[in-house]
Amino acid sequence: MVAISRRNYLNSLGAVLAGAACHLVPGIASAARERFQTPYKYNRLVLSRSADPQSFDSKSVDDPFVFAEDGRFYMTYVGYDGTGYQVGLAESDDLLNWHKVGKILGRDPGSKYMRYSVALASILCDAKISSSIRLKKVNGRYVGVWHAYPNPGYEEGAAVIGLAWSQNLKQWEAGEPILRPEEGAPWEKGGLYKSYLVEWEGQYYLYYNAKNRTAWPWLEQTGVAISRDLRVWNRFSGNPVVQNGAEGSYDAVFASNPFVVHDQNTWALFYYGLARDGHARELIATGRGPLKFTKENEVLIGPGVPGSIDAQHAHKPSVLWWRGDLYHFYCAVSDNTPSANRGISVARSRPW
């Protein structure tokens, strides 16, 4: 079997399997459901790839993490230049008009893990959604989570996960890996992906998705690792906490890219599902604690109409509460061609 990249598979599924019937796995009916809905799309990209062919984000921008700090909004994102991921930072006063600050974490030719690619997936933050995703420091420094793929290209090879540290959000020092796929269960042996770090009642929870094989066909699901000191990590015995749905469901192939918040008595795990029809959609699972989730019978954001910015995929969530509205940022992909426009858009709980 010839290895296939995640992007190539996402791009090819639509052409191969278009028209397949889909439905959500039945979930719980929850009063929290309405609080997490964002049905009003902005229908424009708020962050796009660079027009400079030499830029680290010349091919695409992807995987937003939006947060509030020092009276402003910031977004970390990954840029792709044809060789691999690197990390950028953008800033905004209103969540719609974004200015790129520049690259904050780049590849390191001398690193075993980051020679070709590195992505900063999240930064330790307050789990309460009402906090507007305000960051937390540990011993005076910000703590980020990175993952990196060993080979050149788009997400090529089995990635590892590690922590990174910063005094100012613009310069990051990456540590050694803390999670490796070969040390995990069969569902994650093929490689690790995006992770999301929160602290709750003295423990750190690191949510991440992974694949069961390095070569297609593979499945992606979401699990969690737990630590009290950010050094020793133990995978949760009940992993994966968000599993693939049955055939015909919106997450039958991928249940990926966790983003986890706490709201009143409810924990919400936003994620995206990939279905057999080749489209990715934003979904949600909820629970009463940080380790057990039940899928809601809800598509939060789905693909747009043909010709729209997100006609192929609406995926990779980052949510933030501001002035009574919930903003849901996501990666929008226009079509299933290799040159598809891949950028960041947003939907909101209130009409624009």
Protein Blocks (a to p, Z undefined) as FASTA:
>chain_A
ZZddfklmmmmmmmmmgoiacddddddddfklmmmgcfbcgkiafbdcdfblkbmklmbc
chiadddeehiacddddddehjaccddddddfkomaccdfbjfbdcdfkbmklmmbccdf
bdcddfbfkloopacdeehiacddddddfbgcehiajddddddddfklpaccddddfbdf
klmcfklmnopcddddddeehiacddddddfbfbdcddddddddddfkomaccddfkbcf
bdcddehiaklmbcghiadddehjaccdddddddfkopacddddddfbfkbccdddddfb
dcddehiaklmbgghiadddeehiacddddddfblcfkbccddddddfbdZZ
